Amino acid sequence: MAMAVSGGLYVSFGATVAVVGGLSAMGLWALAALIGWVQNSLFAEMASIFPDKPGGVPIYAHEAWRERFAPAGPSPASVTGSGGRL
């Protein structure tokens, strides 16, 4: 998701300026950049917590939820498209 947000900024900025105007487009760009920064920071934090794991949202969710509620661990796999492979 973080890659799509930052890539979408560059592709859609011209069209956004044409539709909503320059100042509003800059505000939307700043908001999208902030969302991307937060997502990347959270992902980096999870990677530092689980350095022995290969990575990915389903892997981190499984590690985080397995002691509290095990069925919640693989649930992001359906959202991210990994097919539940942990």
Buried (B, 14 or more C-beta within 10 A) or exposed (E): EBEEBBEEBEEBBEEBBEEEEEEEBBEBBEEBEEBBEEBBEEBEEBEEEBEEBEEBBBBBBBBBBBEEEEEEBBBBBEEEEBEEEB
